[in-house]
């Protein structure tokens, strides 16, 4: 992945992570505030109704203000201004809380003015939870004379239970966010390793170019020497050295070109080209190889309009790479057919061979970098696995469509649709 794309992924990912964390923090706080207010409002209404029932039962008038006070987060006192019967109070508490669907455990106590103490009533459990460590602590409230207090030990837990859907969703979102952060970290690490590997290969190939150029000059000088020309054996060895030097130089140039294409956007010099003329010029480079293998190279140009818009150098390299593969994987017989045709007013180039073919399970990986078709224990096919990767890169840059069909033992067909 290019550095610019990595930077954008990191920036957008950081914004997304910060936004998600901020939103989830706000959402949890809002859910807690909303659920807390809703539950406490329901408790307040229930206690108010209980006070009215007690007043009606005893035929008294309730105070006009300060009827209910919240002493703590889970403890309330209700000002009745009259003596209170514990049994009646407990019945009213249970009935009203159940009517309001407040399934809360509670304990209550009634203030005794004669002893100036809270007389503990009882603990009513609905959930059967153990609150023994927190029970019995219902303090007095100095501002009221006749009142009762109600404490809900599990109030906070109940609010959290009611928030469970929001908490679960927030937890899932948090895990997804952490996974995204972990993925970005891995991506940055992988990008750094890839960059180091790419820089190493580029530096290494650049270092190879200088000695190769010197070897090329020295070899050409020796071949041109009259004394060397008079010795057929030495002359043949020098030609072999020169050929291998050129071959190594081509491999190095290909690696450098691919590195440049990956780091930068491909700069194409688009012009109108005659596809047929370009194919003829390219195929002349392979005539010697075909003759050396006693092969056959057939051409058929049926495209009525062979004019395409392309970069001449890159298009020639694409054709050369496809021809090179067709020759290398020709097997025992070398038969290559190059043809053109028209399809939807656009020319189509087809290069077809009768070689060893490609297994179906390997077809999806053909255009990947450094991937080479497995030939078992046979290692007579040389290369770096960059040819088809380069072909796909150039076709994508031109917005051409490339299709490949192959059958083991029957050969391979490659079609390039020029759009």
N, C-alpha and C positions, 0 to 999 in steps of 0.2 A: 504494500500500500504506500502511496506517495506521502511525503512529509506534510504537504499541505492538507491532504485528507485526514492524516493523523491529528494534526493540530485542530482542525474543525471538529473532529470527533471528541477530542479532549475538552475543547471549549464548550461545545453544546452539551456534552455529558455532564460537565461541572455545573452548568446552569440548570440542567434538568435535575440533578441530584439535590442541589441547594433548594430549588423550587419545591421538589417533592418533600424534602425534610421540613421545610417551612410550612407547607400546606398541611402535612400530617400533624405537626405540632399544634397548629392552629385548630385543626379539626378535632383532635383529642381534647384540647382545652375547651373548645366550644361544646363538645358532646358532654364533657364532665359538668360544665356550668349549666347547660340546659337540663340535663338529667337530674342534677342536684337541686336546681330550682324547682323543677316539676315535682320531685318527690317531697321536698319540704313544704311546698304549697299544698300538696294533698294531705300531708300530716297536719298542717295548720287547720285546714278545713275540717278534717276529722275531729280534731280536738275541740274546735269551736262548736261543732254539732253535739259533741258529748257534753260540753258545758251547758248548751241550751237544754238538752234532755235532763240533766241534773237540776237545772233551775225550774224546769216545768214540773219535774217529779216532786220537788220540795216547795214549789210555788213561791219562788223568790225571784228577785230581779238581778240580772248580771251587771257587773260594773260597766260603765259606758266606755271606758278605755283601759289599756294595759290588761287586756284579758289573758293573753298568752305571751309568754316570754321564752325566748330560746337562751337557756343558760350556757349551753355548750353545743358542739356540733351534733350531738345526738340526745340531748337532754332538754325537755320542755317542762315548764310549770304553767298551770292554768288557775287563774284567780276566780274562785267561786263565791267568796265572801259568805260562806255558810259551812256548817259541819257536813262531812261527807261520809256516806256509808260505803265501806270498802267493797262489799259484795256487789252492790248496785253499780259502783264505778267500774269494777272488773267486767261485769256483763256488758255495760255500755261500750267499754273499750273494745272488747272482742267483736261485738256486733258492728260497730262503726268501721273498724279497720278492715274487717272482712267485706263489708259493703263497698269500701273504697278499693278493694283488691290490693291492700297493703299487707302482704304476707310477711310481716316483720315480727320477730320475737321482741317482746317488750317486758319490762318490769315497772312497777309503779309503787309509789309511797304517798302517804297522806300526812300533811303537817298537823301535829298536835300542839295547840297553843298552850295547853296546860303544862306540858313537859318541855315545850320549846324544842321539840325534836321531830324528825321525819320518821313516821311509823311505817316500817316496810310492809307492803301489801303482799305481792307475790311476783313470781316470774312466770310468764306465759310463753311457752315455746311452741313454735309452729314448725320450724326447720329441724328441731332436735339437735341443734349444734351446742357445743360446750362453751359457755361463756362464764364459767365459775370464777375465773380470775378477775373478771370485770364487774361482777354482780354485787348489789348491795350498796353501792356508792352513789347515793342520791342526796346531794347536799341541800341545805336550806336555802330559801330565797328571802332575804330580809324585808323586801318591800311589800309582800303580801301577808295577810292574816290567816285566811282560810283558803287553802289551795292544795292541789295535788301535783305530783311530778311524775312524768313518764320518760323512761329512758329506752332507747332502741340500740342495743349493743351491736347489732349487725347492719346498721344503716349504711355505713360506707361500703361494706361488701355488697349489699343489695344494689347500690347505685352502680358499682363496677359490673355486677352481673347484668344489669339492664343495658349497660354500655357494651356488652360483649361483642355484638356484631361489628360495631365501630372499631373495637380493639383488635378483633381478628383481621379485619380489612387493613387496619394500620400496620399490624404485624406482617401480613403478607407483603404489603407495599414496602415495608422496611427491609424485608429479606430480599425482595426483588432489587431494591436500591443497592444493598450491600453486594449482591451478585453482580450488578452492573459495574459497581466500583472495582470489584475484583477482576471483572473481564477487561476493563479499561487498563488496569495495572498490568495484566498479562499481555494485553495488546501492545502497550508501550515497551515492555520488556522484549517481546518478540520483535518489535520494530527495531529496537536498538541492536539486537543480535543480528537481524537481517542486514541492517545498515553496516555493521562491522564486517559481516561476511562479504557484502557487496564492495565495500571499500578495499578489503583485502584482495579480492579477485581483480578489481580494477587496477590497483597498484601493481599487483603481480604481472598482469598482462602488459601494462605499460613498460615494466622493467624488461619484459621479454622482447619488446619491439626493437630496442637498440642493438642487442647482440644478433638478432635475426637479420636486421638490415646490414650489419657488418658482414655476416656470413653470406648474405646474398651477393654483396659487392665482391667479396673475395672469391666466391664460387664462379661468378660470371667472368671475373678476370682470369681465373685459371682455365676455364673452358675456352676462352679466346686465345690462350697462349698456344703458339704453333707446336711447341714440344708436347703439350698435353694432347693436342689434336692428333698427333702422330701416334699416340698410344691408345688404342681402342678401349682397353680395359680400364685405364684411369679415366678416360673420357666418359665411359659409361657410369662409373662410380660417381663422378662429379655431377652428372645429369640427375642421378638418383638423389644426391644430396640437395640439388637445386629444387627438384620436384617436392621433396619432403619439406624443404624450407618454405616453399610457397604454400603448401598445404597447412602447415602450422601457422603461417601468417594469416591465412584465411580464417582459421578457427579463432585466432586472437581478435581479428577485426570484427568477427561476428559477435563475440562476447562484449567488446567495447560498444558496438552499435546498440546492442540490446540494453546495456546499462544506461546508455544515453537516452534511449527511447523510454525507459521506465522512470528515469528521474525527471524528464521534461515532457511536456506535451509534444507529440510528434508534429514537427513542422513539415507539411507536405507542399511540394511544388507542383500544384495541380495544373495540368495542361491536357489539351485534346491529343490523344494518341491513337494510332492505328494498331489495334490489338494484333492483327495478323502479322504486320511487319515486325512488331516487337517479339512475337512468338518465334518467327523465323530467325531473327538475330540471336535469340537466346538459345534455340536448339542447336545452332552451329557449335556452341561450346561443348555440347555433349555427343557430337557425332563420333569423336574418337573413342569415347568410352563404350558407346553402343557397338561400334565395329570390333573393338577389342574383345567383347563378350559374344561376338557373332550374333548380335541381337537384331531386332527389327523395330524401326521407328516409323510409324505411319501418321500422316497429318491429313486432316480434312477440315476445311474452313467453309462452313455453311452459313455463317452469320452474314446477313445482307448488309448490316450497318455495323462494322467493326470498330467504330470510333467510341472510345471510352475516355472519361475524365479521370486521370490518375497521375501519380508521381512515377515518372519513367523508371528511375533507379529502384524504387521499392517494388514496383510491379515486376520488373525483371528479376529481382531477388526472390520474389514469391514464386514465380515460375521455375526458377533455378532450384529452389529448395524442394518443390514438388517433384521435379525431374530427378533430382539427386536421390530422393527417397524411393522413387519408382525403380531406379537402377540398383540401389543398394539392396532392396528387398525383392529383387526379381527372381531369386531362386535359381533353378536349373535352366530356365528359358527366359530370355529377355524379349518381351514383346510390349511395346508402349504405344498407345494411341493418343494423339493430341487432336482435339476437335473443338469447333465452335458452333454455336447455333443461336437462334433468336428465341427469346421467351418474354412475352409481354413487352415488346418493343425494345428490349435490352439484350445485349449479347451475353452468352454464357460460355465459359471456358471449361472444358472437361479434359482431364488427364487420367488415363486408364491404363493399368498394367495387368499382367497375368502372373503376378508374383505369389509370394507365400501367403499373403492376406493377413488380416488382423482378427484375433478372437473378439467376439461380441462384448465380453466383459471388460475389455481394455479400450473400447471405443470412446467411452466417456472421458477418458484421461489423456487422450492423444495430444490435446492442445495445451497441456499443462507444462510448465517450465521444468526442464531437465528430465521429463518422463520419456522413457524409451520402451518400445514394444519388446516384451520378453521373447527371446529366441531359444530358451532352454539352455542347454550346455554348449550351444554353438555361439562363438564370439567373433565371427568373421565380419560382422557389421559394426563399423566404427561410427562414433559421433558423440555429441554431448546432450542430445535431446533438446536442442534449441530451435531446430528447423521449423517444425509445425507451430511451436509457440510464437515464433517470429511471423509466420504466415498469418496466424489468427490475429496477432496484434495489428498488422498492416491492414488486413481486411476490415477489422473493426474501425480503424482510423478512417478508412474510406467509406465506411458504412456499406460494405459489400457483404453478401451472404455466402458463407462457405458450407458445403455439405460433403460428407464423406461416407461412403458405403464400402464395406469390405466383407469378404467371406474367406475363411481359412482355406488355403489351397486353390482358390479361384481368382485371387487378385483384389485390387483396390481401385475404387473410382472416386475422384475428387471433382466437385463442381464448384465453380466460383460464379456467382450471379452478380453482374455489374449493374447496380441501380443508380 
